[in-house]
Amino acid sequence: MGEVLSQIWSRATASQPAPEPAIVAGIAVLALGLVLVPRAWTVTRHLVTISHEGGHALLAVLTGRRLVGIRLHADTSGVTLSRGKPTGLGMVAMLAAGYLAPAVAGLGAALLLAGGHSLALLWLAAGWLSLMLLQIRNAYGLLVLVLCGAAAGLASWYLPGTTVSLLAYLLTWLLLFAAPKPVLEQMAQRRRGAARGSDVDQLTRLTHVPALLWELLFLLANIAGLVVGFLVLLPIPLG
């Protein structure tokens, strides 16, 4: 067992060379297409939902709330339930974390890739999905997490380093490009009067800050994460 753990640690902490900038840019274009093309988005949006609900769950634990469970649905929606004080900073932080989580995760992934740790990124993804599995409370959510976690784990263990790097960059670009889109969808739903009971509605009720300001804050934060992530993954040469 000790030898296996040592091998896992050695693989997870090893550095992998970054792809050529042209390849990184090509992966970015592919990821953007997977976000913008409606049929592809119905699949890739699950990645955002996992990040969104994972953000809620993490902040619930960090703020001292009792995490009750997570549900992921076939329509790409999700819900995270926790128990604790229904008002206050902890509740606000937990609600706000959902729309910020994909961009934060994408930016963190970009920093790992900048350090040559594409394999570690996939291991971390598999580990985080495994932790979420302990809190999943519906069959569809269980299936999604098992498939995603198994894909990340098997890819990181069996695929060559070059392929692992390509997958890690694709995952990172997807998170960065996809992060602003649910906020735009939320804003569109609000214009149609179909956004009642959302995270933004709850934040408005708790803080008395208008929903539009919350939505603009989330949108600007996600765009900022995309810009910074872009500069990390494809730095602009000076001079």
Backbone torsions as a table, in degrees:
resi	resn	phi	psi	omega
1	MET	NA	-41.9	179.3
2	GLY	-61.2	-38.1	179.6
3	GLU	-67.1	-38.8	179.0
4	VAL	-64.8	-46.2	179.6
5	LEU	-62.4	-38.6	178.5
6	SER	-64.2	-39.6	179.2
7	GLN	-67.2	-41.2	177.8
8	ILE	-61.2	-45.4	-179.9
9	TRP	-63.6	-41.1	-179.9
10	SER	-63.3	-42.2	179.7
11	ARG	-69.2	-41.2	-175.8
12	ALA	-68.3	-30.9	-176.9
13	THR	-96.4	-2.3	179.9
14	ALA	-71.2	153.8	178.6
15	SER	-97.2	142.9	176.8
16	GLN	-119.3	141.0	-179.9
17	PRO	-66.8	142.4	178.2
18	ALA	-75.0	145.9	175.0
19	PRO	-63.0	164.7	176.2
20	GLU	-61.7	148.4	-179.6
21	PRO	-52.2	-37.0	179.8
22	ALA	-63.9	-37.6	178.9
23	ILE	-70.2	-41.1	177.2
24	VAL	-60.7	-40.7	178.3
25	ALA	-66.3	-39.7	177.8
26	GLY	-62.7	-40.0	176.8
27	ILE	-64.6	-37.0	177.9
28	ALA	-62.1	-42.5	178.6
29	VAL	-63.3	-42.3	177.7
30	LEU	-60.7	-46.3	-179.5
31	ALA	-62.7	-41.2	178.7
32	LEU	-61.4	-39.8	177.2
33	GLY	-63.9	-39.7	179.0
34	LEU	-66.5	-21.0	177.3
35	VAL	-89.0	-38.2	-173.2
36	LEU	-85.7	-31.5	-179.4
37	VAL	-74.8	120.9	-173.4
38	PRO	-54.2	-45.5	-178.1
39	ARG	-64.1	-39.6	178.1
40	ALA	-68.4	-36.4	-178.0
41	TRP	-63.4	-31.9	179.0
42	THR	-62.6	-21.8	177.0
43	VAL	-94.8	-51.4	-175.3
44	THR	-67.4	-21.0	179.1
45	ARG	-64.1	-22.9	176.3
46	HIS	-59.5	-35.4	178.5
47	LEU	-61.1	-41.9	179.1
48	VAL	-67.4	-40.0	179.9
49	THR	-63.3	-41.8	177.7
50	ILE	-60.5	-44.9	178.9
51	SER	-64.6	-42.7	-179.2
52	HIS	-59.5	-51.5	-178.8
53	GLU	-70.3	-33.0	175.5
54	GLY	-63.3	-36.5	176.5
55	GLY	-64.5	-44.4	175.3
56	HIS	-57.0	-48.1	-175.8
57	ALA	-63.0	-44.3	-178.6
58	LEU	-63.2	-45.4	-179.3
59	LEU	-70.0	-30.7	175.3
60	ALA	-60.4	-44.7	179.5
61	VAL	-68.4	-44.1	-176.6
62	LEU	-66.5	-27.0	-179.6
63	THR	-95.1	9.2	174.1
64	GLY	85.5	12.0	177.2
65	ARG	-83.7	161.1	178.7
66	ARG	-96.9	115.1	-178.3
67	LEU	-74.9	123.3	-177.1
68	VAL	-93.8	-40.0	-179.7
69	GLY	168.9	166.4	-179.5
70	ILE	-127.8	139.7	174.9
71	ARG	-127.8	135.4	174.1
72	LEU	-119.5	133.5	-173.7
73	HIS	-113.9	160.1	-176.6
74	ALA	-64.7	-23.6	178.5
75	ASP	-83.7	12.0	180.0
76	THR	72.8	9.6	172.6
77	SER	-85.8	170.4	178.4
78	GLY	-159.4	168.7	178.0
79	VAL	-150.1	140.3	175.3
80	THR	-121.3	124.9	-177.3
81	LEU	-108.4	136.8	177.3
82	SER	-144.1	161.7	178.7
83	ARG	-119.8	142.8	-179.8
84	GLY	159.9	-167.6	179.9
85	LYS	-59.3	125.8	-175.0
86	PRO	-76.8	-3.9	178.4
87	THR	-133.2	178.4	175.6
88	GLY	99.7	176.6	-174.8
89	LEU	-62.6	-38.2	-179.1
90	GLY	-61.2	-44.3	179.3
91	MET	-65.6	-41.3	178.6
92	VAL	-62.9	-45.3	-179.8
93	ALA	-62.0	-41.9	-179.8
94	MET	-63.4	-43.7	-179.4
95	LEU	-67.0	-40.0	-177.7
96	ALA	-70.9	-25.2	-174.3
97	ALA	-63.9	-29.1	-174.9
98	GLY	-59.5	-53.0	-177.3
99	TYR	-73.5	-16.6	178.9
100	LEU	-92.8	-21.3	-171.6
101	ALA	-60.5	-45.5	-178.6
102	PRO	-59.5	-42.2	179.7
103	ALA	-67.4	-41.1	178.5
104	VAL	-63.5	-43.8	178.2
105	ALA	-63.1	-42.1	179.4
106	GLY	-64.9	-39.3	179.1
107	LEU	-68.6	-41.7	175.9
108	GLY	-61.4	-40.8	178.2
109	ALA	-63.7	-40.2	179.0
110	ALA	-61.6	-39.8	178.8
111	LEU	-66.2	-38.3	175.8
112	LEU	-62.6	-44.2	-179.8
113	LEU	-65.2	-35.8	177.9
114	ALA	-62.0	-27.9	177.0
115	GLY	-90.3	4.5	177.9
116	GLY	81.4	21.9	-174.3
117	HIS	-108.9	54.8	179.1
118	SER	-66.6	-37.6	179.1
119	LEU	-66.1	-42.8	178.6
120	ALA	-60.9	-35.0	179.2
121	LEU	-61.3	-45.4	179.9
122	LEU	-67.6	-36.3	176.5
123	TRP	-64.4	-42.4	177.9
124	LEU	-63.5	-40.1	177.9
125	ALA	-61.7	-45.0	179.1
126	ALA	-63.7	-39.3	180.0
127	GLY	-67.0	-41.6	179.6
128	TRP	-65.7	-41.2	177.4
129	LEU	-63.3	-35.0	177.4
130	SER	-65.5	-39.1	177.0
131	LEU	-66.0	-39.9	178.1
132	MET	-64.8	-31.4	178.4
133	LEU	-57.4	-32.6	-178.3
134	LEU	-66.5	-19.2	-176.8
135	GLN	-112.9	-0.2	-178.0
136	ILE	-71.2	141.7	-173.2
137	ARG	-127.8	16.7	173.9
138	ASN	-146.3	157.1	-172.6
139	ALA	-65.9	-41.1	-179.1
140	TYR	-64.5	-44.0	177.6
141	GLY	-60.8	-39.6	177.3
142	LEU	-60.4	-44.6	-179.9
143	LEU	-62.1	-45.7	-178.8
144	VAL	-61.2	-46.5	-177.6
145	LEU	-67.8	-39.2	179.0
146	VAL	-63.7	-45.6	-179.3
147	LEU	-64.2	-45.7	-179.4
148	CYS	-66.5	-44.5	179.9
149	GLY	-64.8	-42.3	178.8
150	ALA	-65.2	-39.7	178.8
151	ALA	-62.2	-44.8	179.6
152	ALA	-65.5	-43.8	-178.8
153	GLY	-66.7	-46.5	-178.7
154	LEU	-67.1	-39.4	178.8
155	ALA	-62.6	-43.6	-177.5
156	SER	-68.7	-25.2	-176.1
157	TRP	-90.6	-38.1	-170.1
158	TYR	-106.3	-26.2	-175.8
159	LEU	-82.2	152.1	177.3
160	PRO	-65.4	158.6	-174.9
161	GLY	-57.5	-37.3	-179.7
162	THR	-63.1	-43.6	179.6
163	THR	-67.2	-39.8	177.6
164	VAL	-59.0	-42.3	179.3
165	SER	-62.7	-41.8	179.3
166	LEU	-62.1	-43.5	179.3
167	LEU	-65.6	-40.1	179.9
168	ALA	-64.0	-40.9	177.8
169	TYR	-66.7	-39.1	178.6
170	LEU	-63.1	-44.7	178.0
171	LEU	-59.0	-43.8	-177.9
172	THR	-66.2	-46.7	178.2
173	TRP	-61.9	-38.7	178.7
174	LEU	-60.2	-45.3	179.3
175	LEU	-61.8	-44.0	-176.9
176	LEU	-67.7	-46.2	-178.4
177	PHE	-72.2	-34.2	-174.8
178	ALA	-78.7	-24.8	-172.7
179	ALA	-53.4	-44.2	-178.0
180	PRO	-73.4	-22.0	-169.9
181	LYS	-65.0	-43.8	177.7
182	PRO	-60.9	-29.7	177.2
183	VAL	-68.0	-42.6	177.3
184	LEU	-63.6	-38.8	177.1
185	GLU	-63.9	-40.5	178.1
186	GLN	-61.7	-42.0	-180.0
187	MET	-65.3	-39.2	178.3
188	ALA	-66.4	-41.0	178.0
189	GLN	-63.2	-37.2	-179.4
190	ARG	-66.5	-37.2	178.2
191	ARG	-63.8	-30.3	178.6
192	ARG	-88.3	-1.1	-179.5
193	GLY	74.6	25.8	-175.4
194	ALA	-116.6	24.3	-175.5
195	ALA	-112.8	20.7	-176.5
196	ARG	-68.3	139.9	178.6
197	GLY	83.7	4.6	-179.1
198	SER	-74.3	173.1	175.8
199	ASP	-56.8	-41.1	-178.7
200	VAL	-64.7	-41.1	177.7
201	ASP	-60.8	-42.5	179.9
202	GLN	-66.8	-38.7	177.2
203	LEU	-64.6	-39.0	177.6
204	THR	-62.8	-42.2	-179.9
205	ARG	-65.4	-38.4	-176.8
206	LEU	-77.4	-35.3	-171.9
207	THR	-109.0	-13.3	-175.7
208	HIS	63.0	18.0	173.1
209	VAL	-89.2	130.1	-176.9
210	PRO	-54.3	145.4	-178.0
211	ALA	-57.9	-39.6	-178.6
212	LEU	-60.5	-37.8	179.2
213	LEU	-66.9	-40.0	175.6
214	TRP	-61.5	-45.0	-178.7
215	GLU	-63.7	-41.9	178.5
216	LEU	-65.6	-38.4	177.6
217	LEU	-61.5	-46.8	179.3
218	PHE	-63.6	-42.2	-178.5
219	LEU	-64.0	-46.1	179.6
220	LEU	-64.0	-39.8	179.3
221	ALA	-64.0	-41.2	179.9
222	ASN	-69.8	-38.2	176.7
223	ILE	-65.9	-40.2	177.3
224	ALA	-61.6	-41.0	177.1
225	GLY	-62.0	-39.7	178.0
226	LEU	-64.2	-43.6	-178.7
227	VAL	-64.2	-47.4	179.9
228	VAL	-64.4	-43.0	178.0
229	GLY	-61.0	-40.0	177.6
230	PHE	-60.5	-44.4	-178.9
231	LEU	-67.7	-30.0	177.4
232	VAL	-73.2	-43.7	-176.2
233	LEU	-80.0	-33.5	179.4
234	LEU	-132.1	71.9	-176.7
235	PRO	-60.7	140.1	-180.0
236	ILE	-85.0	119.9	-180.0
237	PRO	-65.8	138.3	179.9
238	LEU	-97.8	137.2	177.0
239	GLY	83.9	NA	NA
